[in-house]
Amino acid sequence: PLLAPSAVLPSAAAASDDNDQCRLYLAESTIPGAGLGIFTGVNLPSHTPVAEPDIVIPLADYEWHTAMAQDFHLLWGEYSWQTNEVSMETDMVVGSALVIGTGCMPNCNFALINAHEGEPEYGHAGLTRKDHGVTGFTGFHNQRMVTDRNIPAGGEIFVNYGEAWFTSRGEDMATVPFAANFDLVDEFLVKFKNISLKYQTSENPDFTKDLWSIVEAEARVIPTRTGSALPLTFEDMQSAQTVGAAESRLPYSMRTVEWLNENGRCMDNIRPGNSTIRDAGRGAFASRFIPKGGLVAPGPVLHIPNKAAMNMYETNPLTGNRDTTKESGKQLILNYCFGHGKSTLLLCPYTSPSAYINHSRKPNARVVWADDTTKNHNADWLQEGVEFLKQQEAIGLSLNFVATRDIRPGEEVFIDYGREWEKAWKKYVKEWKPPVDSDDFAPATTLQKAVLQQDDLLIPLRTISEQEDEPYPQNLVFYCHTASFGTSEDMANEGLYLWGEDVWEYEWSEWNDWYAWEFDANNSARWTPKFPCKIIHRSEEAAFDDDGNNIGHRYSAILLTEDEVEENMWAEIIIPQNEKYVIHDIPRAAITVRDKMYSKNEFLHGSFRHAMMIPDLIFPKAWINL
């Protein structure tokens, strides 16, 4: 046959024990035209994790490597994060991050933002740079989505995309209401109520309803963001006068759990953990009993028509551009995509924790096409060619991971990646050699897991003189968070003074506190700048805050200038070579430790890169183009 039949799965609840309600569903969004959304199946209190944690995959210098070729049509651009949102800004020159799972699945409804994503941790499940498996998966993991308010069972999860996401997309998003628009509507409703109370009488009982009809009609003449924030019905308007315009939208964001069981796909039948296969790093484990034929995980996919979009190249020393005759590797996201040896097409699932499912020649699960009635799965695309898919600017295909036998709670889930993948893996293992720095390399997280963790703050940092006898690994860079600098005259006005010839010296103080907020042109908060620096002095005694808590030593540091900043050091602001700045009394919390650019395991040359192979039985003949 051309295709194996799509699997008709048991209902979403069928993979669960009777007393083990699915906590998270993938189903049609309550926002018209928004496609898929995610919904909670249980009541979630505020400050509660929404789902299992996500992985985060760097997409390094993508536009440079592809020369922005239109042929590549990378849908990931609609789902990617800025590097500074996931603690990757010092890892690449220009790049983005792909948060697989809840990081790219919720929709944005400014009226009802109810969750946010945290930042990832970094580590490779106990593997070190000496282990060949360390290059095959991302170390950025455990990024969790957490609720900001109570969410009742059946509620859709909404996060804040930021206004710029919508304003940058032109007319299609020109009437999406922002939070400020709902505030304006609330102000209007106060005035509307006053007019209603003044003019509605027993002789004119329909005045308020008629007046509201006029408001609705006027809002439809020229659609605006504020007009779109108006309550949707007369009854909603009455409710909004008490709860607010934004909160009046809450009933429209709900599905019943019964509806989700019938129409949704359960997303938490598996959970991540360290794999039973050591070199695999992390794996996926059944969180409840999954019967044979039951859903392991949904797998909506982003399609990439040309797998050459994953290629990375060396730099041409004469032009500074990519040298397409010298391929340096492939993007790590390739390892999380499905491909076929006779096609240029890649299919990349973006749900979590399906991204944790590892390979076995004796699998207990497999991939099949979603049922034809599944939202955002266009079965007719399976009969179209790759050129057709290249023209589709939104997702429209979906796989399902299903059990090939009963899977017990706690059992690791495996699929068969295919013989081509397995052959490539064996070749990689045979030829792999640890990098020359594998004995000395240590990621920055060994020194600083999180800026504000007390255990890290109490560890004294070594000065440059102490590092002569006990050096830090060469991949590490220290950054001092402090205010940016103006001209010498500006600094003199701020009370800075010269310390020796051409050296400016000043005390770190609250006015340039590293955790103070600044705001950019889009009114988005960002950290104050961080500068590469060298620690030249450490206080003899640790400092204490006003509550008596030990907050670590204070430091003096000199900021690196343009001649001292190495090519693989990230720097937000470059200090001219003829200027020197020394900062005293820096708190430990204002010094962070980061890795040099491209020094992490995800960027190693010779890393294992290969797509999982989609079975011939379900791969459409129309997609074969090689």
N, C-alpha and C positions, 0 to 999 in steps of 0.2 A: 504494500500500500504506500501511497505518497506520504502519509503521516500516520503515526499511531494515534488512536482516538484520544481526545482530551479526556482527562479523568474527571468523572463526576464524583465529588468528594462527599463524605458524610457532612452533616451540618457542623458549624464551627464548634459547637459544644460537644460533638461526638468524640473528639480526641481527649476530652477531659474526664476525670473522675466525677461522679455525681456531685461531690462536695468540693470540687476544685474549679471554681468559676474562672473562665478565661478573663484575664485582667486587661488585655489590650487587643483591639480589633483593627483591621484594615478594611475600610468600607467607603462607599460613596460619601463625599463631603456634604455637609449641610449648606455650604456656600455654592450657589448655582454656578456651574461652569468650572469649578475648581478641581474637578477630577476626584482623586482619592483623598481620604483623610484618615486620621487615627482617632479612636474612641476608647474611653475607659469602660471596662465591663464591671467595675466595682467603684464604690465611693472612695475617692482619693482625698484625704485631708491636705491642707496646705503644707508645703515643705516636704512632700513625699515623692520619692522616685516614681516616675511615670512608667518606666520600662527597664528592661535589661540595658546595661551600658553599651555605648556605641564604640566602634573603632574609627580612627581618623587617619586618612591616607593622604600624604603630600602629593600634590600635582606640581612638579618642579618645572618652572620656566617654560610652561607649555606653549605660550604664544611664540617664544623665541625658537623652540625646537620645531614647531610646525610652520613657522613663518606666516602664521595666521591664515593658512590655506583654507579657503571656503569648503574645499572638498571633504574636509575632515568632520565638519558638522558635529561638534562635541556637545551633546546635550548636558553634560556635566556642568557646563557654565551656568545653567539655571539653578543648580543645586549646590554649588560650591560655597565655601566660607572664605573670608579673608584670613590671611595667616595670623594676624594679630588677635583674632578671636579665639584661636586654639593654640596659642603659645608657640607658633612656628615662625614668627616674623624674622628671627635671626638665623633661620636654617636655610633660606634660599634668597637669591637676589630678587626674583619676581616669581610668585607662585600663588597657589590657592590650596585649599584643603577640602577633601571630600569626607563628610561625616556620614558613614554608612549606618542607616537606621533612623532613629527618631530625629537625628540632626538634619535630615533632608526630606522628611515625610509630613510633618504637620503643616497646616495652612496658617495664614495670618488673618485674624479678624480683630481689628484695633478696638472694637467694642468689648471684646471678651478675652483679652490676653490672659492666659491662665497657667503658663509654664515657661521655663527658660532652660537653656543648655548650660552646663558647667564647662570646665576646661578638662582636657584629657590628662591622664597620667602617662608616664613613659617607662617602658621596660619590655623585656622579651621573654617573659614567663620562665625565668631562670636560665635562659640561654645567654651565652657571652659571644664576643666577637670571634672566639675560636671555634664555635659551633657552626657547621655549614647551614643549618636551618635558619639562622638568625637573619639572613638576607631575604627570606621568602615571604615575610609578613610584616605588617606595620607594628612598631612598638608603641604608637600612640593609641591608647585604649582607655577604657573605663570612663568615658565621657558620658555623664548622666543628665537626663532631662528631669527637672524637679518642678513640682507644682508651685504656683504663686498664690493660689487660693483653693478653697474647697471645690472639687469637681464631682458632681453627682454621677452615679453609674449611668452610662449612656451618653455622657457629655463628650463633645469633640474637643480635642486638644489644639490650642492655638498658641503660637509663639509670635514674637515681634520681629518681622523682617526688616524693620526700619523704613522710614518714609522714602528714602532714596531708592529702594528696590522698586517701588511703584512709580515714582516720578521719572525714573530712567527708562521706563517701558512705554512711554508715549500715550497715545489716545486710548489704547485698550484698558489702561488702568487709571484714566484721568478722573473717574468719578468714585473711586474707592475711598470711603471716608476714613480719615485719620482720627486719632483720639481728640484732637483739638476741635474737629468738626462736631463731634458729639457734645462737647462742652458748649459750643455755640448754640446747638439745638436746645440744650437745657436752658440757656439764657432766654432763648426765644419762647420756650414753653411757659416761662414765668410771665412774660408779657402777654402771651396768648391767653393764659388763664385769667389774667386781670381783665382783659377785654371781654372774655366770655362771662365773667361774673357781673360785669357792668351792664351788658346789653341783653343777656338772655333773661327772658321773663316768661310768665305763664302764658302770655299772649303770643310769644315767639319761642316755643319750647325747643325747636330744632336749630336755633341760632348757632350753637357751638358746633354741631355736626356739619351744618352747611358751611360755616367758616373754615372748618378743617378741610372740607372738600376743595375749597378754593385754594388753600395752602398746598394741598397735594397736587392740584392741577398746575399751579404756578411752578412747582418744583420739577414737573415733567417737561415744561417748555424748554428750558435750558438746563440739562442735567449738570449738577455740580457735586463736589464732595460733600458739602454741607447738606444739600438737598437729599443726597443718598443716606445721610445720617438721621433723617426724620423717622419717627416711629412708623411702622409699616401699615398699621390700621388705626382706626379711630379708637378702638379699645386699647391698643398699645400706647396711643398718645395719652390716654387717661392713666394708664399704669406708669408711663414714663414721668408724669408729673410727681410721682412719689418715689420711684426707684432710679430715675434717670434714663435718658435716651439709650445709652449704651446697654444698661442692664435689661432694658425692655426687649433686647434681642436674644436673651438667654434661652427662652423656650424654642427658638428656631435653631439652636445649636445642639439639640438633643435627639438621640435615637433611643428607642426602647431596647433593652437587652434582648428581648425576644426577636426584634427585628435584626439586631446585630448577629445573633446566633443563626438566623436564617440567611442573611444577605452578606454578612461580613466574613473575614478570614482571621482566625485567631493568630496573633503574633507572638504569644509567649509560651508556646508548647516546648520550646527549647531555651536554654540559657547558656551563657559562656562559662568556660572554666579552663584550667590547664589541661591540654590534651593528654590522653594516654599514650600518644605517640610523641616522644620527647622532642624530636626535631621539628614537629609541626607547631610547637608553641602552644597556642590556645585552640580549643575545640568547642563543639556544641553538644550539650547534654539534654536529654529529655527532662523536662520539668514536671511532667505527668505521664501517665500511661498513654501511648499512642497506638491504636490498633492498626493492623495491616490495612493499607489503603487509606489510612487517615492522614490528615494534613500535619506535616512537620513544621512547615513555615511557608508563607506566601512569598512569591518572588517576582514582583513587578520589575521590569528591566528597562534600562536606558539603552538604546541601540546606537552603536558606533559603526557607520557604514564602511569605514576604511581603517583597518587595524594599524596601518602605518602611522596613524595619529599617536600611537604609543611610542614611536621611535624617538630616541634622544641621540644628539650628535656632538662631536667634538667641535671646538671653535677653530675657524680658519684664522691663522695668525696674521694674515695680510689684510683681511677685511673685517675681522671681528664678528662676522656672521657665522651661521652654522655651516659645517662642512658635511654635506650629505654623502660624501664618499667614505666618511669615518663615523660609523655608528658607535656610540659609547654605551648604549644600554636601552632599556625600555622603562616606561613609567610603571610604578609599583601597582597601580590600579589594574593593570593587565592580569595580575594573579587572581583577581577577584571577579573576572569576567569569564563568560563562556564563549568559545569560538569553535570553528570547524576547519579542518585542514584544506577544504576545497572552497573556502569562502573568505572574503575580506571582512565580513561582518563580525562584530563583537556584541554580545548581549550581557549587560552588567546589572545584576540584581542590586537594589539599593535598600534592602531591608536588613535589619539586624534582629536576632543573631544568626541568620542564615549565612552570613559572611564567615562565620567560624567553622562551618561544616568542612571536615577534612576528607581526604581520599582513602579509599580502601578497595582492594580487589574483591573483598567480601562485604559489600555495603549492606546497610539495612534501610536505605532510602534511595530515591531516584528523583530526577526532575521530569515533569510532564507539563504540557501546556495547560493553562487554566481553562476552566469550562468556558464555552462560548458566551455565556451570559455574564461573565465576570466583568465588572466595571473596569474600563480602561484596558480591556483586552480585545483587540480587533482581529478576530479570527481570519478575516479576509486578507489581512496583511501577509499571512502565511503563504498566500498564492501570488504575491507580488514580488518583483525583483528588488535587488539592493538599490538600484537607482531610484525606485519608488520610495524606499525607506529614507533615502538621503533627503528627500523633499519634505519629510514629516518633521515638523519642528516641535513636537510634543511627544511624550511617551504614549505608547499604544499597544504594548505587548506585555504579557505576564506569564510567568512560570509558576508552578507549585512544586515544592519539595514534599514528596509523599512517602510514607513508610512501605517498605516491601515485605515487612513482617511485623509482628507485634514488637514494640520497643518499650522496655521497662523504664520507670522513673529512674533517673540518674545514669542511664546508659548513654554512652557517647554515640552520636549520629554520624554516619559516613555515607558518602556517595562515591561512585566510581568516576574519577576525572578522565578516564580514557587511557588507552595504550600509548598514544602519542605523548600525552603529558607525562606518563610514568617513564617512558624512554628518555625524555628530556631531563627528568629529575635524576635518574640514575647516572646519566652522562655528567650532569652538574656535580653530583656528589663525588664521582670518580675524579674529576678534574679540579675540584675546588681546593684552594689553599688559603689558610688564614691570612688576613692582611698583615703587613709587616709591623703594624702598630698594635696588634691584637693583645700583646702582653701589657702594654701601657695604657691602652684606651679605657676610659671610664666616662660614661655620659654624665652630663652636668647634674642630672637628677641624683647622682650618688652624693653630691655635696648639698644640693638644694632641691628637695622634692616639692616644696611649695614655699613661697616667699615668707609666709607668716607662720610656718610651723615652728614652735618654740625650740624643738630639739635641734633644728637646723640653725636657728639664730644663735644658739649658744656655742656652736662649734667655731673656735677662733679661726679666722682666715689668715693665711701666712703672708707676710710682707715679701717684697721682691728680694730682699737680702736673705730672708729665711728660705726662699725658694731656690737659692743657689745650692743649698745642701739637700733640700727636700722639695723638688719641683712638682708642680701639678701636671697632670697629663697635658700633652701639647694641643689637644683638641678643645681645651677650655678657654673661655674669655670672661673676664670680669667686667660688669657694667655698673656704673654709678648713675643713679637716678638723681637728676638735679635740674634746675631751671636752665633754659637756653640762654645764650649770651648775645649781647648787642655789641656796640662799638666800645672802644676803650673809654670814650667820654661817658657813655651810658653807665659803664661799670664803675667809673670813678664817682658818678653821681649816686650810685647805690652803696657807696662806702667801701668798695673793693680797693685793695692797695697792692702795689708791686712788691714781690718777694724775690729779690735779686733782679738781674737784668732780664727784661722781657718776660717775666713770670708774674702772673696775677694770682694772688692768694686771697681766699676768703673763707669764712666760717659757714658751714652748712647750717641752715636755720629753717624755721617753720615756713617762712615765706616762699621757699623753694622746695617744700616738702615733696618727696617723690610720689606720695599717694594723693596729692592734690589733683583735682580735675581741671582739665582744659577742655575747650569746646571748639570743634572745627566748623567749617562753613555750613555743614548740614546739621549743626547743633548736636553732634554726636560726641559723647564723652571719650576721652583718650587719656593715656598716661602722659605725664610730663616726660620729656626726652631722656633717653639713657645713653651714656657715652662710654665707649671702651676706656678702661682705666687700669692703672697699676697701683696696688696698695703699697704705700711707703711707710706707714706707721700704724701701730695698733695700741690702743690704750692699755695700761697695765691692769686696770680693774674693769670688770663688766659694769654696764650701766643698768639702772633700774627705772621703771616708769613710775607715775604718780601713785599707782596702787601697790608698789613694792615688788612688781614682777621683774625678774631678770630678763633684759632684752638684748643681751650680748654686748660685745665691745664696741667702742667707737673707733673710727678709722680716719686716716688721712690718705688721700689718693691724688695722683696726678693723671689728668686726662690725656689720652693718646692723641697725637697730632697726625696729620695726613701722611707723613713719612713713616709713622710707626704703626698705622692701621694696615694690617696685612690684607692681601687680596681676598682672603676667605673670612675676613671679619666683617660682620654686619655693623654698619654705623648709620644712625639716623641723621646726624649732623657731623660734618667733617670740620675739624679745627685746623686752621692754617698752620703750616709748619713753623712759622716765626712767632707763634703765640703759645704760651704755656699757662696752664691753669692748675692750681693746687687747691684742693678742697679739704678742709679740716672738720673734725667732729662729725663725721658721717655715721649715722646709725646703721647697724648691721642690716636692718630691713630695707635700707635704700641701696643695697648692693646685691645684684643678682649674678648668678653664674650661668652662662649659656655655652652651648657647643658652637664651634666655628661652623660657618656655612658648609653644607654638604659633607660634614664629618660623621653624621649619624649613620647607623647601619642601613637605613633606607636608601642611601645615596651611594653605596659602595659600588665600584666598578666590578664587573663579573658577578653581580647578584643574579639569583635565579629569577627568571621571568618567563612565564608561560601561562596562557589561558587554559582554563578547564575546557575539556572537549565535550560539546553537546552530542548526545548519541545520534548516530545516523538515522535511527528509527524515527526520530521526531524532528529531524532537520529538514526543512522544506527544500525540494529540488530547485525551486525558483530562486533560492539564495545562493546556489552554487555558481560562482563566477571565476574560479581559478582552475 
